[in-house]
Amino acid sequence: MQPATPLVLCVLLSQVLLLTSAEDLDCTPGFQQKVFHIDQPAEFIEDQAILNLTFSDCKGNDKLHYEVSSPYFRVNTDGSLVALRNITAVGKTLFVHARTPHAEDMAELVIVGGKDIQGSLQVVDSDRPEGSKFRLTGKGVDQEPKGIFRINENTGSVSVTRNLDRETIATYQLFVETVDVNGRTLEGPVPLEVIVIDQNDNRPIFREGPYIGHVMEGSPTGTTVMRMTAFDADDPATDNALLRYNIRQQTPDKPSPNMFYIDPEKGDIVTVVSPALLDRETLENPKYELIIEAQDMAGLDVGLTGTATATIMIDDKNDHSPKFTKKEFQATVEEGAMGVIVNLTVEDKDDPTTGAWRAAYTIINGNPGQSFEIHTNPQTNEGMLSVVKPLDYEISAFHTLLIKVENEDPLVPDVSYGSSSTATVHITVLDANESPVFYPDPMMVTKQENISVGSVLLTVNATDPDSLQRQTIRYSVYKDPAGWLNINPINGTVDTTALLDRESPFVHNSVYTALFLATDSGNPPATGTGTLLITLEDVNDNAPFIYPTVAEVCDDAKNLSVVILGATDKDLHPNTDPFKFEIHKQTVPDKVWKISKINNTHALVSLLQNLNKANYHLPIMVTDSGKPPMTNITDLRVQVCSCKNSKVDCNAAGAPHFSAATALLLSLFSLARL
């Protein structure tokens, strides 16, 4: 026996079609009667008319096509419903779908007394061996999703157990075979393809929102703003997913209720008004909201719809130049003052959030000394004119500036800046009592330290900028940290009231700093400050001194070196080293102590023989190299201690417990740092 030809099961699912009200029309597209009731007969006879259906699309029913939910029935061109073969059970309901390019509708046939068989297909095999059975396998039977289809193992009737959704699974590939009582395959398997026919059960959906478009004001008619695209989950090969677009509502509806048009097939939104009507400055609101509708079934009234909102912004272009609110502005400022003196106001009809509105100001005349600057206030768009260099009343009491204003963005070609984009600012400078000014400042003088008290250092000079006023100036000391100076209040002569000391803690790097005041006779008086820097030359007025002044040595030491002495001097070179070290007026025999020069700043004190445990005072004289030189005599206390079994005992000597070796190491360390 040859395998049976593959069978195709077409299962039609019920749907509800939304009909548009047409109360004012004589013809309503669709079935004239949508629901029929008949009694379940003993058998539906092949080619015998069951009932007559009447469908009209109101346009001649061109290309009218019928589909019946059961494969055992058809609708003839005259609208009669007939069975394709003798059949007893078809279920409780049949659905008839009629469709033309202009309309579609669904009619329902209720079979009173019929049994619900969920839809079935008869598999026929006339040569099937006795005792054999049918078996159905595949996706939807024994593979996920399981249990959707089943087969009557005796009759071969394939039935559906639950509703099918084409958008979930569009086709099922099943296999039919015959098996013996033991389940062994006798024939097959034969493929059985089940195709789920699409019903229009999905509305169009706009999935990509929010939809926001922009169009420049004054754009030509037909300018594309944006594209709206909807999605329909139905079969794209059918009209169920063939979408058409239209604008349902426009808000606001001024200056025209039809500012925009949408391409019904592409979804492109374009402008349809003249450029003159698309003027942002004259519009009630530069933002339009459009309710866009997408309808399937190619836009037929029976099609399902979905909507979305499109927001269209009318963008500003720089078609208005800024204009000063007046041609002349006045400002008054005190001489010496700085900061904003006047705010220049302008008007601009463009969008305040764009560079077409934001102003940029320029001083084009009257500012040779660059004493003025102008900046834009970002909140108000005003021009803030400021004085950035102090003005002098005595030089000029009046200033006149010419200022222009432009936008950050360039103007459109047919618009230009006019005379209203320039303005004149008249500035009056008010005279103020200015502080006297020292010249030079700072004032510098060089003197030797220790000059005699009452010595004149210099005469300071301060002038009053108010040359047009007759004012006198008096001088006074403002800061004199060491209290060394005095100033004549009338003529400004500075002299000393004490000896100047370069080594004073008030002197830094040989420079002493003092401040003086010059006060005029204005009302109120004004005061200026001047700085005096006195460079002090060094004289040899500080004797050197030695370090350390205490040393220890053991009474039985083999190394008779006692200590390395260093010397320092507060003066500057050449009034410091090289130093001369001597033992002054020894009271012990000369052969007991010895001092030897190591370098310009250090010398070694040593013993010529061991001494008994005691304290010894050795006068050390150190002399610097100044002219004339200065000498200092300092007692060096030497403690001779008992050193036995690594223990140092200086108690009898009444001195700290330092060994001679330790003192020597400390002295060598001090020498190494120099």
Sequence and secondary structure as in RCSB ss.txt:
>XXXX:A:sequence
MQPATPLVLCVLLSQVLLLTSAEDLDCTPGFQQKVFHIDQPAEFIEDQAILNLTFSDCKGNDKLHYEVSSPYFRV
NTDGSLVALRNITAVGKTLFVHARTPHAEDMAELVIVGGKDIQGSLQVVDSDRPEGSKFRLTGKGVDQEPKGIFR
INENTGSVSVTRNLDRETIATYQLFVETVDVNGRTLEGPVPLEVIVIDQNDNRPIFREGPYIGHVMEGSPTGTTV
MRMTAFDADDPATDNALLRYNIRQQTPDKPSPNMFYIDPEKGDIVTVVSPALLDRETLENPKYELIIEAQDMAGL
DVGLTGTATATIMIDDKNDHSPKFTKKEFQATVEEGAMGVIVNLTVEDKDDPTTGAWRAAYTIINGNPGQSFEIH
TNPQTNEGMLSVVKPLDYEISAFHTLLIKVENEDPLVPDVSYGSSSTATVHITVLDANESPVFYPDPMMVTKQEN
ISVGSVLLTVNATDPDSLQRQTIRYSVYKDPAGWLNINPINGTVDTTALLDRESPFVHNSVYTALFLATDSGNPP
ATGTGTLLITLEDVNDNAPFIYPTVAEVCDDAKNLSVVILGATDKDLHPNTDPFKFEIHKQTVPDKVWKISKINN
THALVSLLQNLNKANYHLPIMVTDSGKPPMTNITDLRVQVCSCKNSKVDCNAAGAPHFSAATALLLSLFSLARL
>XXXX:A:secstr
      EEEEEE          TT S   EES  EEEEE  S B BT EEEE  EE SS  TT EEEESSTTEEE
 TTSEEEESS BS   SEEEEEEE SS EEEEEEEEET      EEE   TT  TT EEEEEEBTTTBSSTTSEE
E TTT EEEE S   TTT SEEEEEEEEE TTS EEEEEEEEEEEEE  S    B  S  EEEEEETT  TT EE
EE   B  S TTSGGG  EEEEEEEES  S S SEEE TTT EEEE S TTT  TTTSS SEEEEEEEEESGGG 
TTS EEEEEEEEEEE    S  EESSSEEEEEEETT  EEEEEE EE  S TTSTTT EEEEEEES TT  EEEE
E TTT  EEEEE S   TTT SEEEEEEEEEESS   TT    GGGEEEEEEEEE      EESSSSEEEEEETT
  TT EEEE  EE S TTS   EEEEEEE TT  EEE TTT EEEESS   TTSTT BTTEEEEEEEEEE  SS 
 EEEEEEEEEEE  S    EEE  EEEEETT SS EEEEEEEE SS TTSS S EEEE S SS TTTEEEEE SS
SEEEEEESS   SEEEEEEEEEE S SS  EEEEEEEEEEEEEETTEEE GGGTS    HHHHHHHHHHHHHT 
